[in-house]
């Protein structure tokens, strides 16, 4: 008799649980509490109260796990984004910025300010560029300040439009404040920026070149109002694509009209005069290794302070970041420019008679070796065996290590230059 009573109940419970689980899955994605109500009402109609209690306990556990998961997600997101946004009051306005520092900083750190483009924000920029990784790679402090919303989205007062916002003063005041909080090397202060951030980088160089070691604006111009000001000599690398429709190589824009600023030719003339450089540049074309439809050409002007221009033939309004995808990576070239002769007290990648500069590193095969003097380079494996031997000319050379196995290799030139490379396919 007991068996006869229990058997149907067990069957019903199994069916109810299957039905409940099906309903729960069908509704929890959008309406978890609605799903619970449907389950309980349906079960109550079946008079299976003890099953309802089981499901109540089950849904309570689900809600508890959901609360824990959401809390953990928010904490994780906050630690990577919002919780690291810092504030600095300037002229009565709370300004936002991010700072990324090496996990194991040196006694003093060079500092790089990265200025975003029109309408951008520092949280998105940090996700895209992974500034913490760059800080660790360079051993630098990376500062990413936020521009104010000027009615057209977030934008820097680079002299392009009428604005009372003193971004130039804000950035210098922020540098001074961070110099108190962090062990910054104030003799190694660098600025770079993209698009509107490139415009602002030019302004910072013009107005504060006495405090800035070097600048590298990308796809940004000198505005006409800034061009009327004189500048002290400052090392300058200007990068620009010839097919940029937004901030044109000729100073015009297909979107914002004509006369955004000086053409790239006139920008070079401005900095040639400020830096007292030679008129004729040394021209160096980067090897065309990738099928990217682009050609990268470097123009170097020697003078009181060096001026360089990387002309991206066919280049769009884009930050070409990855040297794995393109013939060069912008951040790599900017860092290389910043850390060469007269680039501040940071000579981490300076090409000299004691160093062979190799990129990309790690490499999957073909790469570039740069040397100041012609030499023969030998590549050794971990067992000391010579696996590659190649004659190098002065400047940039292509080398192919694609036939080597993954691992660490050592380079030695007849001129005494040394280097290391990782092959990783």
C-alpha positions in Angstrom: 0.0 0.0 0.0 2.8 2.3 0.8 4.5 1.3 -2.4 1.3 2.1 -4.3 1.1 5.5 -2.8 4.8 6.4 -3.3 5.2 5.1 -6.8 2.9 7.5 -8.6 4.3 10.4 -6.5 7.9 9.5 -7.6 6.8 9.4 -11.2 5.1 12.8 -10.8 8.0 14.3 -9.1 10.4 13.2 -11.9 8.0 14.6 -14.5 7.6 17.8 -12.6 11.3 18.3 -12.2 11.9 17.7 -15.9 9.1 20.2 -16.7 10.4 22.7 -14.1 13.9 22.5 -15.4 12.7 22.9 -19.0 10.7 26.0 -18.0 13.6 27.4 -15.9 16.0 27.1 -18.8 13.5 28.6 -21.2 13.1 31.8 -19.1 16.1 32.3 -17.0 18.1 34.0 -19.7 15.8 37.0 -19.6 13.5 36.7 -16.7 14.8 34.4 -13.9 12.2 35.5 -11.3 9.3 35.1 -13.8 10.6 31.6 -14.5 10.5 30.8 -10.8 6.9 32.0 -10.6 5.8 29.9 -13.5 7.4 26.8 -12.0 5.9 27.3 -8.6 2.4 28.1 -9.9 2.5 25.1 -12.1 3.7 22.8 -9.4 1.1 24.2 -6.9 -1.6 23.3 -9.3 -0.3 19.7 -9.2 -0.5 19.9 -5.3 3.1 18.7 -5.0 4.0 21.0 -2.1 7.1 19.2 -1.1 8.5 19.5 -4.6 7.8 23.3 -4.5 9.9 23.5 -1.3 12.7 21.6 -3.1 12.5 24.0 -6.0 12.4 27.0 -3.7 15.6 25.9 -2.1 17.0 25.3 -5.5 16.1 28.7 -6.8 17.4 30.3 -3.6 20.7 28.7 -4.2 20.6 29.8 -7.9 19.9 33.4 -6.8 22.8 33.2 -4.2 25.2 31.9 -6.9 24.0 34.6 -9.3 24.6 37.3 -6.6 28.1 36.0 -5.9 28.9 35.8 -9.6 27.6 39.3 -10.3 29.5 40.7 -7.4 32.7 39.0 -8.5 32.2 40.2 -12.0 31.7 43.8 -10.8 34.7 43.7 -8.6 36.8 42.2 -11.4 35.6 44.8 -13.8 36.1 47.6 -11.3 39.6 46.6 -10.6 40.5 46.7 -14.3 38.6 49.8 -15.1 36.6 52.2 -13.0 38.5 51.6 -9.7 41.7 52.7 -11.4 40.4 55.9 -12.8 42.0 58.7 -10.8 41.0 62.3 -10.4 42.9 65.6 -10.5 41.3 69.0 -9.9 42.4 71.7 -12.2 40.9 75.1 -12.3 38.0 73.9 -10.2 37.2 71.0 -12.5 37.7 67.3 -11.7 39.7 65.8 -14.5 40.1 62.0 -15.0 43.2 60.0 -15.9 44.8 56.6 -15.7 48.3 55.6 -14.7 49.9 52.3 -15.6 53.3 51.5 -14.0 55.6 48.5 -14.3 55.0 45.7 -11.9 58.6 45.9 -10.9 59.6 49.6 -11.5 63.1 50.9 -11.5 64.3 53.6 -9.1 63.0 56.2 -11.5 60.8 55.8 -14.5 60.4 57.6 -17.8 56.9 58.8 -18.3 54.8 58.7 -21.5 51.6 60.7 -21.9 49.2 59.1 -24.4 46.5 61.5 -25.7 43.3 60.0 -27.2 41.4 61.1 -30.3 38.1 63.0 -30.7 35.2 61.4 -28.8 37.3 58.7 -27.3 37.6 57.7 -23.7 40.4 56.4 -21.6 38.7 53.2 -20.4 38.2 52.0 -24.0 41.6 53.1 -25.0 43.2 51.2 -22.1 41.4 48.0 -23.2 42.6 48.4 -26.7 46.2 49.2 -26.1 46.8 47.2 -22.9 48.9 50.0 -21.3 49.8 47.9 -18.3 51.6 45.5 -20.7 53.3 48.4 -22.4 54.4 49.8 -19.0 56.0 46.4 -18.1 57.6 46.0 -21.5 59.1 49.5 -21.5 59.7 49.9 -17.8 57.9 53.2 -18.0 54.9 55.0 -16.4 52.1 55.4 -18.9 49.7 58.3 -18.2 46.4 58.4 -20.1 44.4 61.6 -19.4 40.8 62.2 -20.4 39.8 65.2 -22.5 36.6 67.1 -21.6 33.4 67.0 -23.6 33.4 70.3 -25.5 30.0 69.8 -27.1 31.4 67.7 -30.0 32.4 64.8 -27.8 35.6 64.6 -25.8 38.3 66.7 -27.4 41.5 68.5 -26.6 41.9 72.2 -26.8 44.7 72.0 -29.4 43.8 75.4 -30.9 41.5 74.0 -33.5 38.3 75.6 -32.0 37.5 78.3 -29.6 37.6 76.9 -26.0 38.4 78.2 -22.5 39.7 74.8 -21.4 43.4 75.0 -20.5 44.4 71.4 -21.4 48.0 72.4 -21.9 48.2 73.7 -18.3 46.3 70.7 -17.0 48.7 68.2 -18.6 51.7 70.0 -17.1 50.1 70.3 -13.7 49.2 66.7 -13.8 52.9 65.8 -14.7 54.1 67.9 -11.7 51.6 66.2 -9.4 52.5 62.7 -10.6 56.2 63.5 -10.1 55.4 63.8 -6.4 53.4 60.6 -6.2 55.7 58.4 -8.4 59.4 58.1 -8.9 59.3 59.7 -12.4 62.4 60.7 -14.3 61.5 64.3 -15.2 64.3 64.4 -17.7 62.6 61.7 -19.7 59.1 63.0 -20.4 57.4 61.9 -23.6 54.1 62.7 -25.4 52.3 60.8 -28.1 48.7 60.9 -29.3 46.4 59.9 -32.2 44.3 62.2 -34.3 43.0 65.0 -32.0 45.6 63.7 -29.5 48.2 64.2 -32.2 47.1 67.8 -32.6 47.4 68.2 -28.8 50.8 66.6 -28.8 52.1 69.2 -31.3 50.7 71.9 -29.0 52.5 70.5 -26.0 55.7 70.4 -27.9 55.3 74.0 -29.0 54.3 75.4 -25.6 56.3 73.1 -23.3 59.3 71.8 -25.4 61.6 73.0 -22.6 60.1 70.3 -20.3 59.4 67.6 -22.8 62.1 65.3 -24.1 60.4 64.1 -27.3 57.0 64.0 -29.0 55.4 61.7 -31.5 52.1 62.9 -32.9 50.2 60.4 -35.1 47.6 61.6 -37.7 47.4 65.0 -36.1 48.4 68.5 -37.4 49.7 71.8 -36.1 46.7 74.2 -36.1 47.0 77.6 -37.7 46.8 79.3 -34.4 49.7 77.2 -33.0 51.7 77.7 -36.2 51.9 81.4 -35.3 53.9 80.6 -32.1 57.6 79.9 -32.0 58.9 76.8 -30.4 62.0 75.7 -28.6 63.9 72.8 -30.1 62.4 69.4 -29.2 62.9 66.0 -30.7 59.9 65.3 -33.0 58.6 62.2 -34.9 55.5 62.9 -37.0 53.6 59.9 -38.4 50.9 60.3 -41.0 49.2 58.3 -43.8 49.0 59.8 -47.2 45.4 58.5 -47.8 44.0 59.8 -44.5 40.5 61.1 -45.3 39.8 62.4 -41.7 43.0 64.4 -41.1 44.4 64.8 -44.5 48.1 64.7 -45.3 47.5 68.1 -47.1 45.9 69.6 -44.0 42.3 69.2 -45.2 39.6 66.8 -44.3 36.9 65.0 -46.3 34.7 65.2 -43.2 35.5 68.5 -41.5 36.4 70.7 -44.4 39.5 72.4 -45.4 42.3 74.1 -43.5 42.3 71.9 -40.3 45.9 72.8 -40.0 49.3 72.8 -41.7 50.0 70.2 -44.3 52.6 67.6 -43.3 55.1 69.3 -45.6 54.6 72.6 -43.7 54.7 70.8 -40.4 58.1 69.5 -41.3 59.2 73.0 -42.3 58.0 74.3 -39.0 60.0 71.8 -37.0 63.0 72.0 -39.3 63.2 75.7 -38.4 62.5 75.2 -34.7 65.1 72.4 -34.4 67.6 74.0 -36.7 67.9 70.9 -38.9 69.4 70.3 -42.3 67.1 70.8 -45.3 67.6 67.5 -47.0 66.6 64.3 -45.1 68.1 60.9 -45.0 65.5 58.6 -46.5 65.0 55.0 -45.3 62.3 52.8 -46.7 61.2 50.0 -44.4 61.3 46.5 -45.9 57.9 45.6 -47.5 57.4 42.2 -45.7 53.7 42.1 -45.2 50.8 42.1 -47.7 49.3 45.1 -46.1 49.0 47.5 -49.1 51.2 50.0 -47.3 54.7 51.4 -47.6 56.5 53.0 -44.7 59.2 55.5 -45.5 61.2 57.4 -42.8 62.7 60.8 -43.4 65.4 61.8 -40.8 66.6 65.4 -40.4 69.6 66.0 -38.2 70.1 69.2 -36.4 70.1 70.8 -32.9 67.2 68.4 -32.2 66.4 65.5 -34.5 63.2 65.6 -36.6 61.8 62.4 -38.2 58.8 61.8 -40.3 57.3 58.3 -41.1 55.3 58.7 -44.2 52.7 55.9 -44.6 52.1 55.6 -48.3 48.5 54.4 -48.7 47.9 54.8 -44.9 44.5 55.6 -43.6 43.3 57.4 -40.4 44.5 54.4 -38.4 47.0 53.5 -35.7 49.0 50.7 -37.2 49.8 48.9 -34.0 51.0 45.3 -34.7 54.3 44.6 -36.3 53.0 41.1 -36.9 50.2 42.4 -39.1 52.0 45.4 -40.7 55.6 46.2 -41.7 56.0 48.3 -38.6 54.1 48.8 -35.3 53.7 52.5 -34.4 54.3 52.0 -30.7 57.5 50.1 -31.4 58.8 52.8 -33.7 57.8 55.6 -31.3 59.6 53.9 -28.4 62.6 53.3 -30.6 62.7 57.0 -31.5 62.3 58.1 -27.9 65.1 55.9 -26.7 67.8 56.6 -29.3 70.5 59.2 -29.1 69.4 62.4 -27.2 66.2 60.6 -26.4 66.5 61.1 -22.6 68.1 59.0 -19.9 66.5 55.8 -21.0 68.8 54.3 -23.7 67.2 50.8 -23.5 67.2 50.1 -27.2 69.8 52.5 -28.5 71.6 51.1 -31.5 75.4 51.3 -30.9 78.5 49.3 -31.6 77.6 47.1 -28.6 74.0 46.4 -29.6 72.3 44.8 -32.6 68.7 46.0 -32.7 66.3 43.2 -33.9 62.5 43.4 -34.5 60.0 42.1 -34.3 61.2 40.2 -31.2 59.9 37.5 -30.7 59.8 36.7 -34.4 58.0 33.9 -36.4 60.6 34.1 -39.2 61.6 37.1 -41.2 62.8 40.1 -39.3 64.9 43.2 -39.4 68.4 43.7 -37.9 69.7 47.3 -37.6 73.3 48.1 -37.1 75.3 51.3 -37.2 78.2 49.8 -39.1 78.5 47.1 -41.7 79.4 43.7 -40.1 78.9 40.0 -40.4 76.4 38.6 -37.9 76.4 35.0 -36.5 73.3 33.5 -34.8 74.0 30.9 -32.2 71.6 28.4 -30.6 71.6 27.5 -26.9 74.3 24.9 -27.5 76.7 27.5 -29.0 76.3 26.2 -32.6 76.2 28.7 -35.5 72.9 28.3 -37.2 72.9 31.5 -39.3 75.6 33.7 -40.7 74.9 36.8 -42.7 76.6 39.9 -44.0 74.9 43.1 -42.8 75.1 46.5 -44.4 74.9 49.7 -42.3 71.3 50.4 -41.4 68.4 48.0 -41.7 68.8 44.4 -43.0 66.3 41.6 -43.6 67.1 38.3 -42.0 65.1 35.0 -42.3 65.0 32.7 -39.2 61.9 30.9 -40.3 63.8 27.5 -40.6 64.9 27.6 -36.9 63.0 25.8 -34.2 61.3 27.8 -31.4 63.7 29.0 -28.8 66.2 31.6 -27.7 69.1 32.5 -29.9 72.1 34.8 -29.5 73.5 37.2 -32.1 77.1 38.4 -32.4 78.6 40.7 -35.0 82.2 41.0 -36.0 82.1 44.6 -34.8 81.4 43.4 -31.3 77.7 44.0 -31.4 75.5 41.6 -29.4 71.8 40.8 -29.3 69.2 38.2 -28.4 66.1 36.9 -30.3 63.3 34.6 -29.6 61.9 32.5 -32.4 58.2 31.7 -31.8 56.0 30.3 -34.5 
